[in-house]
Amino acid sequence: MIKVTRQFIGWCIALVIIFLMTNITYRDYHHVLLLFWLMLPIVSLILLFWSIKSFDVNYEIVNSPIDRGQDAMWQLVVNKNNPLLRLLIKIKVDKKEVFNIKDTIVKSTVHAGKVVPPLMEVEIISEFRLFSYTMKLDSNKTILALPLLEIPVLLEKHLSNLIERHSNNLAKISFMEDEFDHLDVLKPRESLKRVHWKLTSRHQRFIVARDKPPVVPTLKLVVLLLGDDMNQRDMVLDITSVIAFEYHQKGYHIEINNEKMTTILSVRTKLALMNQTTSSVNFDQLSLSNGLLIISDQVNDALINYLESLKNNKGYLSLIVMSDQKLQAIESLPNIQVLRVSDYV
């Protein structure tokens, strides 16, 4: 929106005063004076529109990603499409004027997720300072605040115990799986020692049971963010990051909500993006055979029903929850180890 400035109002008042003072002696020259007065605002407006079209200001990210709790930082970048253009601008960030374009814009972070840069207001002042144009800029230069890779010491001790027990359970699950991967027909020059004779007599041809190739173990994490308490949600993400880091160090593949993760950075990035929305899981698609590890900020009815449906299943499952709401309904279930975070934080 284009506005007139105080200088424009002063210019108009000065013109009226000059007209009154010269009404008798220089009355014949008033049309020249009026023409000169009109030319200045017209030129000023033309230069203002030129400035608007030839000028661009935006944020440039200084640090991303960051750990939550660190300061997110941006640098202001001003671009002029025409080097001959002379700009007079005022920039306000969060309603505070920025006197030096090279100053770093800082915004503190508390929670994991996307950090949006502050609202920027740019005022372009025309030549001769007669008009001004103000625009508000919402930048998409967001910075990602990642969950932490550290948790309180007391909680870390009990979490380490849970991780050790869960690792032992995963080893038991791997041991209980079939010894062979698939059946195949005996190949030429292959030793008869590998023939599976019972299957051979049944199929009337030599059947070989192939050894299962080495398989990298996989840790399947189910992360549930059901509540609105951002502190609890952050704790869920921090604990998940710590667990993923521990298992990644042991050579495990990591899956979070059925999505494979390749690096710890990708794990923390996914978790940070999850903090913006409520995450839900289709429990009908989950399987206990892989030794799930569920981390949730709350225990809802869907989770309770899923866990109760596994009473007669042979397998192992670990559950980490933030508080004790509805927890008594599942603590007595078999083959499920539960860690209640509120006991140690």
URTADA-V271936 format. One record per residue. N is the residue number from 1. RES is the residue in one small letter. SS is DSSP state (~ for helix, > for strand, _ for the rest). PSI is psi as a letter, one per 30 degrees, with the letter a starting at -180 (none if undefined). Layout:
[[N RES SS PSI] [N RES SS PSI]]
This chain:
[[1 m _ k] [2 i > k] [3 k > l] [4 v > k] [5 t _ l] [6 r ~ e] [7 q ~ e] [8 f ~ e] [9 i ~ e] [10 g ~ e] [11 w ~ e] [12 c ~ e] [13 i ~ e] [14 a ~ e] [15 l ~ e] [16 v ~ e] [17 i ~ e] [18 i ~ e] [19 f ~ e] [20 l ~ e] [21 m ~ f] [22 t _ g] [23 n _ f] [24 i _ e] [25 t _ e] [26 y _ h] [27 r ~ e] [28 d ~ f] [29 y ~ g] [30 h ~ e] [31 h ~ e] [32 v ~ e] [33 l ~ e] [34 l ~ e] [35 l ~ e] [36 f ~ e] [37 w ~ e] [38 l ~ e] [39 m ~ e] [40 l ~ e] [41 p ~ e] [42 i ~ e] [43 v ~ e] [44 s ~ e] [45 l ~ e] [46 i ~ e] [47 l ~ e] [48 l ~ e] [49 f ~ e] [50 w ~ e] [51 s ~ e] [52 i ~ e] [53 k ~ f] [54 s ~ g] [55 f > k] [56 d > k] [57 v > k] [58 n > l] [59 y > k] [60 e > k] [61 i > k] [62 v _ e] [63 n _ k] [64 s _ k] [65 p _ l] [66 i > l] [67 d > k] [68 r _ k] [69 g _ f] [70 q _ l] [71 d > k] [72 a > k] [73 m > k] [74 w > l] [75 q > k] [76 l > k] [77 v > k] [78 v > k] [79 n > k] [80 k > k] [81 n _ f] [82 n _ j] [83 p _ f] [84 l _ f] [85 l _ k] [86 r _ j] [87 l _ k] [88 l > j] [89 i > l] [90 k > k] [91 i > k] [92 k > k] [93 v > k] [94 d _ h] [95 k _ g] [96 k > k] [97 e > k] [98 v > j] [99 f _ f] [100 n _ k] [101 i _ f] [102 k _ f] [103 d _ k] [104 t > k] [105 i > k] [106 v > k] [107 k > k] [108 s > k] [109 t _ l] [110 v _ e] [111 h _ l] [112 a _ l] [113 g > a] [114 k > k] [115 v > j] [116 v _ k] [117 p _ l] [118 p _ l] [119 l _ k] [120 m > k] [121 e > k] [122 v > k] [123 e > j] [124 i > k] [125 i > k] [126 s _ l] [127 e ~ k] [128 f ~ g] [129 r ~ h] [130 l _ f] [131 f > l] [132 s > l] [133 y > k] [134 t > k] [135 m > k] [136 k > k] [137 l > k] [138 d _ j] [139 s _ k] [140 n _ g] [141 k _ i] [142 t _ l] [143 i > k] [144 l > k] [145 a > j] [146 l > l] [147 p _ l] [148 l _ l] [149 l _ h] [150 e _ k] [151 i _ l] [152 p _ k] [153 v ~ e] [154 l ~ e] [155 l ~ e] [156 e ~ e] [157 k ~ e] [158 h ~ e] [159 l ~ e] [160 s ~ e] [161 n ~ e] [162 l ~ e] [163 i ~ e] [164 e ~ e] [165 r ~ e] [166 h ~ e] [167 s ~ e] [168 n ~ e] [169 n ~ e] [170 l ~ e] [171 a ~ e] [172 k ~ e] [173 i ~ e] [174 s ~ e] [175 f ~ e] [176 m ~ f] [177 e _ l] [178 d _ k] [179 e _ f] [180 f > l] [181 d > e] [182 h > l] [183 l > k] [184 d > l] [185 v > k] [186 l _ k] [187 k _ l] [188 p _ k] [189 r _ g] [190 e _ k] [191 s _ k] [192 l ~ f] [193 k ~ f] [194 r ~ f] [195 v > k] [196 h _ j] [197 w ~ e] [198 k ~ e] [199 l ~ e] [200 t ~ e] [201 s ~ f] [202 r ~ e] [203 h ~ f] [204 q _ h] [205 r _ l] [206 f _ j] [207 i > k] [208 v > k] [209 a > j] [210 r > k] [211 d > k] [212 k _ k] [213 p _ l] [214 p _ k] [215 v _ k] [216 v _ k] [217 p _ l] [218 t > k] [219 l > k] [220 k > j] [221 l > k] [222 v > j] [223 v > k] [224 l > k] [225 l _ j] [226 l _ f] [227 g _ a] [228 d _ f] [229 d _ j] [230 m ~ e] [231 n ~ e] [232 q ~ e] [233 r ~ e] [234 d ~ e] [235 m ~ e] [236 v ~ e] [237 l ~ e] [238 d ~ e] [239 i ~ e] [240 t ~ e] [241 s ~ e] [242 v ~ e] [243 i ~ e] [244 a ~ e] [245 f ~ e] [246 e ~ e] [247 y ~ e] [248 h ~ e] [249 q ~ f] [250 k _ f] [251 g _ g] [252 y _ k] [253 h > k] [254 i > k] [255 e > k] [256 i > j] [257 n _ h] [258 n _ g] [259 e > k] [260 k > k] [261 m > k] [262 t _ e] [263 t _ l] [264 i ~ e] [265 l ~ e] [266 s ~ e] [267 v ~ e] [268 r ~ e] [269 t ~ e] [270 k ~ e] [271 l ~ e] [272 a ~ e] [273 l ~ f] [274 m ~ f] [275 n _ f] [276 q _ f] [277 t _ l] [278 t _ k] [279 s _ k] [280 s _ l] [281 v _ k] [282 n _ j] [283 f ~ f] [284 d ~ f] [285 q ~ f] [286 l _ l] [287 s _ k] [288 l ~ f] [289 s ~ f] [290 n ~ g] [291 g _ i] [292 l _ k] [293 l > j] [294 i > k] [295 i > k] [296 s > k] [297 d _ f] [298 q _ l] [299 v _ j] [300 n _ l] [301 d ~ e] [302 a ~ e] [303 l ~ e] [304 i ~ e] [305 n ~ e] [306 y ~ e] [307 l ~ e] [308 e ~ f] [309 s _ f] [310 l _ g] [311 k _ e] [312 n _ g] [313 n _ k] [314 k _ j] [315 g _ a] [316 y _ k] [317 l > k] [318 s > k] [319 l > k] [320 i > k] [321 v > l] [322 m _ e] [323 s _ a] [324 d _ g] [325 q _ k] [326 k _ g] [327 l _ f] [328 q ~ f] [329 a ~ f] [330 i ~ f] [331 e ~ f] [332 s _ f] [333 l _ k] [334 p _ l] [335 n _ g] [336 i > k] [337 q > k] [338 v > k] [339 l > k] [340 r > j] [341 v ~ e] [342 s ~ f] [343 d ~ f] [344 y _ g] [345 v _ none]]
